Amino acid sequence: MKNRSLITGFISALCLTSSCCLFGSENSDNDIDSILSSSPTTNQPKVIFPSGGYRAEEGADAFITADFLYWEARQEGLSYAMTGVSRASSGSTRLPQGNIFYPEFKYDPGFRVGLGIGLGHDAWSLSVQYTWYHQNFHPASVSHPNNSIAQLTSTESNVYTTLPPTPPFTYAKGEWKLMLNMIDGELGRDSYVSKYLAIDTFYGLKAVWQNQNFNTIYQWNDDNNRNTPTQNNIYQSAKSFGIGLRAGAHTVWSFNRNWSLFGDFAANVLSTRSHILAQNKQFVIANSSSVTYFQNIEKKISYIQPLLEMLLGIGWDMWMQDDEYHLGIKIGWEEQMWFGNNNYILGSLSGGNADMSIQGFVFKARFDF
């Protein structure tokens, strides 16, 4: 809790500091020079941060965006099995080195679409975007014929102590699935900081719907039941909804009229509500209809969750029909850090309240009209 408070305080400080930053437009170099060097008249204050942006000068002052995402999400605290464990309580004189096993984390596609419009006041703009990303089950398993696999799950805070027998196993499998939906609303202002540096500072709201499933399977030959092949299934689901404040900046570092580097940053503080279910059952493999339940638990919690987002890449822009239309293409690498995202009841020994990271490629397109 102390670490989460420090992280939340750090993000709040960044949000306040970001108000000092300001994005820029793509006018001609002479126009930029004249704006930046202009002196105030008697009745007009000097322009400190001239307005800018990618807006089409003669258009409707609106834009649409479409992004293709190729991301990988990694949830910490999902180790489910390990090898290299002695079967004897007194230890072994020779013991091969083992490993710890996790579900497979692989890249999956997603998309993000957005719509924005200029408000006609001091270059303010209002935009909204929706993100869809689902990472499918990618099962991972480990087998050992000599009952040499150990389980790596325990109950939350050791409160629920009714567990099935946990002998070494012959087989273990773990799989994890993420379904993530996000909506971002931003109010920003586009401004030049220098001739080739533009910053769009924004504030707004973020809403998140997140569903996770974490399933593990263990098999062993039950010495207490005539060496009968037996299986233990643990199914867990976590559904959460969060909404909160969002602040950050979109930056463009232009080489010329067409090519640029870009970097985006956003800090979010979400008020989150989670609903977690866990079920633990055991059965003889030859008679799976006869099930013994050891746990069937529900948990509901509310908490504040910090979220950091960063994106870096290269962009290319062009203007058409005497600057009535603008088209921008970008490619970049995005990273996100979701703090305190693992709230499973039956979690790994290494993982209660662990973080989640998302990273991957982003292919962006924007059209102004």
C-alpha positions as CSV (number, residue, x, y, z in Angstrom):
1,M,0.0,0.0,0.0
2,K,2.9,2.4,0.7
3,N,4.4,1.8,-2.7
4,R,1.0,2.4,-4.3
5,S,0.6,5.7,-2.4
6,L,4.0,6.8,-3.6
7,I,3.2,5.9,-7.2
8,T,-0.1,7.7,-7.1
9,G,1.5,10.8,-5.6
10,F,4.2,10.7,-8.3
11,I,1.6,10.5,-11.1
12,S,-0.4,13.4,-9.5
13,A,2.8,15.5,-9.5
14,L,3.3,14.7,-13.2
15,C,-0.2,15.6,-14.0
16,L,0.2,19.0,-12.4
17,T,3.6,19.6,-14.0
18,S,2.3,18.7,-17.5
19,S,0.0,21.8,-17.4
20,C,3.2,23.8,-18.1
21,C,3.7,22.1,-21.4
22,L,1.9,22.9,-24.5
23,F,1.2,20.9,-29.6
24,G,1.9,22.4,-32.9
25,S,0.7,22.8,-36.4
26,E,2.2,22.4,-39.7
27,N,2.3,25.9,-41.2
28,S,5.1,27.1,-43.4
29,D,8.5,28.0,-41.8
30,N,8.0,31.7,-42.7
31,D,4.6,31.7,-40.9
32,I,6.1,30.1,-37.8
33,D,9.0,32.6,-37.8
34,S,6.6,35.6,-38.0
35,I,4.4,34.3,-35.2
36,L,7.3,33.5,-32.9
37,S,9.1,36.8,-33.5
38,S,6.0,39.1,-33.5
39,S,5.8,42.0,-31.0
40,P,2.6,42.9,-29.2
41,T,0.6,45.9,-30.4
42,T,-0.8,48.4,-28.0
43,N,-4.1,46.5,-27.4
44,Q,-2.9,42.9,-28.1
45,P,-0.7,40.8,-25.8
46,K,2.3,39.0,-27.3
47,V,1.6,35.4,-28.3
48,I,3.8,33.2,-26.1
49,F,2.6,29.7,-27.3
50,P,1.1,30.2,-30.8
51,S,-1.5,27.7,-31.7
52,G,-0.8,24.9,-34.2
53,G,-1.6,21.3,-34.9
54,Y,-2.2,19.1,-37.9
55,R,-5.5,20.8,-38.7
56,A,-6.5,21.5,-42.2
57,E,-6.6,25.2,-42.6
58,E,-9.7,25.5,-44.8
59,G,-11.5,22.4,-43.6
60,A,-14.1,21.5,-41.0
61,D,-11.4,21.5,-38.2
62,A,-12.1,17.8,-37.5
63,F,-10.1,14.5,-37.7
64,I,-10.4,10.8,-37.5
65,T,-7.8,8.2,-36.4
66,A,-7.4,4.5,-36.9
67,D,-4.6,2.4,-35.3
68,F,-3.6,-1.2,-35.7
69,L,-2.1,-2.7,-32.5
70,Y,0.1,-5.7,-32.2
71,W,0.6,-6.1,-28.4
72,E,1.7,-8.5,-25.8
73,A,0.3,-8.4,-22.3
74,R,2.2,-9.9,-19.3
75,Q,0.5,-10.3,-16.0
76,E,2.9,-10.9,-13.1
77,G,2.2,-13.4,-10.4
78,L,1.0,-16.3,-12.6
79,S,3.6,-18.9,-12.0
80,Y,1.8,-22.2,-11.6
81,A,4.3,-25.0,-11.3
82,M,8.0,-25.8,-10.7
83,T,10.4,-28.7,-11.0
84,G,13.6,-29.4,-9.1
85,V,11.7,-30.3,-5.9
86,S,12.6,-33.3,-3.8
87,R,9.8,-35.8,-3.2
88,A,11.4,-36.8,0.1
89,S,10.6,-34.6,3.2
90,S,14.2,-35.1,4.3
91,G,15.6,-33.9,0.9
92,S,17.8,-35.7,-1.7
93,T,21.5,-36.3,-2.1
94,R,21.2,-35.6,-5.8
95,L,18.5,-33.3,-7.3
96,P,18.5,-31.9,-10.8
97,Q,18.0,-28.2,-11.3
98,G,14.4,-27.3,-12.0
99,N,12.4,-24.4,-13.4
100,I,9.4,-22.2,-12.7
101,F,6.6,-22.3,-15.3
102,Y,4.3,-19.5,-16.4
103,P,1.5,-19.3,-19.0
104,E,2.5,-18.4,-22.5
105,F,2.4,-14.7,-23.3
106,K,2.2,-14.0,-27.0
107,Y,1.4,-11.1,-29.3
108,D,-2.1,-10.6,-30.5
109,P,-3.7,-8.0,-32.7
110,G,-6.1,-5.2,-31.6
111,F,-7.3,-1.8,-32.9
112,R,-7.9,1.8,-31.7
113,V,-10.2,4.3,-33.4
114,G,-10.8,8.0,-32.6
115,L,-12.7,11.2,-33.5
116,G,-11.8,14.8,-32.7
117,I,-12.9,18.3,-33.5
118,G,-11.7,21.8,-32.9
119,L,-13.7,23.9,-30.5
120,G,-13.0,27.3,-32.1
121,H,-11.6,28.8,-28.9
122,D,-7.8,29.4,-28.5
123,A,-7.0,26.2,-30.5
124,W,-8.7,23.9,-28.0
125,S,-9.7,20.5,-29.3
126,L,-11.9,17.7,-28.0
127,S,-11.3,14.1,-28.9
128,V,-12.4,10.6,-28.0
129,Q,-10.9,7.2,-28.8
130,Y,-11.8,3.6,-28.2
131,T,-9.3,0.7,-27.8
132,W,-10.0,-3.0,-28.3
133,Y,-7.4,-5.6,-27.3
134,H,-8.0,-9.3,-26.5
135,Q,-5.1,-11.6,-25.8
136,N,-6.2,-15.2,-26.3
137,F,-5.4,-18.3,-24.3
138,H,-1.9,-19.6,-25.0
139,P,-1.6,-22.7,-22.8
140,A,1.8,-23.8,-21.5
141,S,2.4,-27.2,-19.8
142,V,5.0,-29.3,-18.3
143,S,5.2,-33.2,-17.9
144,H,7.3,-35.5,-15.7
145,P,6.4,-39.2,-15.3
146,N,8.0,-39.5,-11.9
147,N,5.7,-37.2,-10.0
148,S,8.3,-34.4,-9.8
149,I,6.2,-31.3,-10.5
150,A,5.2,-29.1,-7.5
151,Q,2.2,-26.8,-7.4
152,L,2.9,-23.0,-7.0
153,T,-0.5,-21.8,-5.9
154,S,-1.6,-20.8,-2.4
155,T,-4.7,-19.2,-0.9
156,E,-5.0,-15.5,-0.4
157,S,-3.2,-14.5,2.9
158,N,-3.5,-18.2,4.0
159,V,-7.1,-17.5,5.1
160,Y,-8.8,-20.3,3.2
161,T,-6.9,-23.3,4.4
162,T,-9.0,-26.2,3.0
163,L,-6.8,-27.4,0.2
164,P,-6.7,-30.7,-1.7
165,P,-3.7,-32.9,-1.2
166,T,-0.7,-31.4,-3.0
167,P,1.7,-34.3,-3.9
168,P,4.2,-33.9,-6.7
169,F,2.5,-34.0,-10.0
170,T,3.1,-35.7,-13.3
171,Y,1.5,-33.0,-15.4
172,A,0.6,-29.3,-15.0
173,K,-0.9,-26.7,-17.3
174,G,-1.5,-23.0,-17.0
175,E,-3.3,-20.6,-19.3
176,W,-4.3,-16.9,-19.1
177,K,-6.6,-14.7,-21.2
178,L,-7.1,-10.9,-21.2
179,M,-10.0,-8.9,-22.7
180,L,-9.4,-5.2,-22.5
181,N,-11.6,-2.3,-23.6
182,M,-10.8,1.4,-23.1
183,I,-12.3,4.8,-23.8
184,D,-10.3,8.0,-23.6
185,G,-11.7,11.5,-23.7
186,E,-9.2,14.4,-24.0
187,L,-9.5,18.2,-24.0
188,G,-6.2,19.6,-25.4
189,R,-4.5,22.6,-26.9
190,D,-2.0,22.5,-29.8
191,S,1.0,24.9,-29.4
192,Y,4.4,25.6,-30.8
193,V,7.2,25.6,-28.3
194,S,9.8,26.3,-31.0
195,K,10.1,26.3,-34.7
196,Y,10.3,22.5,-34.9
197,L,8.9,21.3,-31.6
198,A,5.2,21.1,-31.0
199,I,3.3,19.9,-27.9
200,D,-0.4,19.0,-27.4
201,T,-1.0,19.0,-23.6
202,F,-4.3,17.4,-22.6
203,Y,-6.5,16.6,-19.6
204,G,-9.5,14.2,-19.6
205,L,-11.1,11.0,-18.5
206,K,-10.3,7.3,-19.0
207,A,-12.7,4.3,-18.6
208,V,-11.5,0.7,-18.6
209,W,-13.4,-2.6,-18.8
210,Q,-11.1,-5.6,-18.2
211,N,-11.8,-9.3,-18.0
212,Q,-9.2,-11.9,-17.1
213,N,-9.3,-15.7,-16.9
214,F,-6.5,-17.8,-15.2
215,N,-6.9,-21.6,-15.3
216,T,-4.5,-24.3,-14.1
217,I,-4.7,-28.1,-14.3
218,Y,-2.7,-30.6,-12.2
219,Q,-2.5,-34.4,-12.6
220,W,-0.9,-37.0,-10.5
221,N,-1.1,-40.7,-9.5
222,D,-2.9,-40.8,-6.1
223,D,-0.9,-43.1,-3.8
224,N,-3.7,-43.0,-1.3
225,N,-6.2,-44.4,-3.9
226,R,-4.3,-47.3,-5.5
227,N,-2.2,-45.0,-7.7
228,T,-5.3,-43.8,-9.5
229,P,-4.7,-40.9,-12.1
230,T,-6.3,-37.9,-10.5
231,Q,-6.8,-34.3,-11.7
232,N,-7.2,-30.9,-9.9
233,N,-8.7,-27.9,-11.8
234,I,-8.4,-24.3,-10.6
235,Y,-10.6,-21.8,-12.5
236,Q,-10.4,-18.1,-11.7
237,S,-12.0,-15.0,-13.4
238,A,-11.5,-11.3,-12.6
239,K,-13.8,-8.6,-14.0
240,S,-13.1,-5.0,-13.3
241,F,-14.3,-1.5,-14.3
242,G,-12.3,1.6,-13.7
243,I,-12.8,5.3,-14.5
244,G,-10.6,8.2,-13.5
245,L,-8.5,11.2,-14.5
246,R,-6.1,11.3,-17.4
247,A,-3.4,13.9,-18.3
248,G,-0.4,13.9,-20.6
249,A,1.1,15.3,-23.8
250,H,1.5,14.4,-27.5
251,T,4.9,15.8,-28.8
252,V,6.1,16.2,-32.4
253,W,9.8,16.8,-33.2
254,S,9.8,17.8,-36.9
255,F,12.8,17.4,-39.2
256,N,11.0,19.1,-42.1
257,R,7.4,19.5,-43.4
258,N,6.9,15.8,-43.9
259,W,9.1,13.8,-41.5
260,S,9.1,13.8,-37.7
261,L,9.7,11.9,-34.5
262,F,6.8,11.7,-32.1
263,G,6.4,10.8,-28.4
264,D,3.3,10.5,-26.3
265,F,2.9,10.2,-22.6
266,A,-0.2,9.8,-20.4
267,A,-0.7,9.3,-16.7
268,N,-4.0,7.9,-15.4
269,V,-5.4,7.4,-11.9
270,L,-8.4,5.0,-12.0
271,S,-11.1,4.4,-9.4
272,T,-11.5,0.6,-9.9
273,R,-14.0,-2.0,-8.8
274,S,-13.1,-5.7,-9.3
275,H,-15.2,-8.9,-9.0
276,I,-13.1,-12.1,-8.6
277,L,-14.3,-15.7,-8.6
278,A,-12.3,-18.8,-7.8
279,Q,-13.2,-22.5,-8.0
280,N,-11.0,-25.4,-7.0
281,K,-12.2,-29.0,-7.7
282,Q,-10.7,-32.5,-7.9
283,F,-11.8,-35.7,-9.6
284,V,-10.6,-39.1,-10.8
285,I,-9.7,-38.8,-14.5
286,A,-11.6,-42.0,-15.3
287,N,-14.7,-40.7,-13.6
288,S,-14.8,-36.9,-14.2
289,S,-18.5,-36.7,-13.3
290,S,-17.7,-37.4,-9.6
291,V,-16.2,-34.1,-8.5
292,T,-15.0,-33.0,-5.0
293,Y,-15.0,-29.2,-4.5
294,F,-12.4,-27.7,-2.2
295,Q,-13.0,-24.0,-2.8
296,N,-15.7,-21.8,-4.4
297,I,-15.0,-18.2,-3.4
298,E,-16.1,-14.8,-4.5
299,K,-14.3,-11.5,-3.8
300,K,-15.3,-7.8,-4.5
301,I,-12.9,-5.0,-3.9
302,S,-12.5,-1.3,-4.7
303,Y,-9.1,0.5,-5.1
304,I,-7.2,3.3,-6.8
305,Q,-5.1,2.0,-9.7
306,P,-2.3,4.0,-11.3
307,L,-1.6,3.5,-15.1
308,L,1.2,4.9,-17.2
309,E,1.3,4.9,-21.0
310,M,4.2,5.9,-23.3
311,L,4.6,5.8,-27.1
312,L,7.6,6.6,-29.3
313,G,7.9,6.5,-33.1
314,I,8.4,8.1,-36.4
315,G,5.8,9.9,-38.6
316,W,5.2,11.1,-42.1
317,D,2.7,13.8,-43.0
318,M,1.3,15.4,-46.2
319,W,-1.2,18.1,-47.0
320,M,-3.6,18.1,-50.0
321,Q,-5.9,20.5,-51.9
322,D,-4.2,23.7,-50.7
323,D,-4.1,22.4,-47.1
324,E,-7.8,21.5,-47.0
325,Y,-6.9,18.0,-46.0
326,H,-4.1,16.3,-44.0
327,L,-3.0,12.7,-43.9
328,G,-0.5,11.4,-41.3
329,I,1.0,7.9,-41.1
330,K,3.0,6.8,-38.0
331,I,4.7,3.7,-36.7
332,G,5.8,3.4,-33.1
333,W,6.4,1.3,-30.0
334,E,4.0,1.6,-27.0
335,E,4.4,0.5,-23.4
336,Q,1.9,0.5,-20.5
337,M,2.3,-0.3,-16.9
338,W,-0.8,-1.3,-14.9
339,F,0.0,-1.2,-11.2
340,G,-1.7,-3.7,-8.8
341,N,-3.6,-5.5,-11.5
342,N,-3.5,-9.1,-10.1
343,N,-6.2,-9.6,-7.5
344,Y,-6.8,-13.4,-7.9
345,I,-7.9,-15.2,-4.8
346,L,-5.8,-18.4,-5.4
347,G,-2.6,-16.7,-6.6
348,S,1.0,-17.7,-7.2
349,L,3.2,-17.6,-4.2
350,S,5.0,-14.8,-6.0
351,G,2.1,-12.8,-7.1
352,G,-0.7,-11.2,-4.9
353,N,-1.5,-7.7,-6.1
354,A,1.1,-7.9,-8.9
355,D,1.5,-5.5,-11.9
356,M,0.6,-6.0,-15.6
357,S,2.6,-4.7,-18.5
358,I,1.5,-4.2,-22.2
359,Q,4.0,-3.6,-25.0
360,G,4.0,-3.7,-28.8
361,F,3.9,-2.1,-32.2
362,V,1.4,0.6,-33.1
363,F,0.6,1.6,-36.7
364,K,-1.3,4.9,-36.8
365,A,-3.2,6.8,-39.4
366,R,-4.9,10.2,-39.1
367,F,-7.0,12.2,-41.5
368,D,-7.9,15.9,-41.0
369,F,-10.6,17.6,-43.0
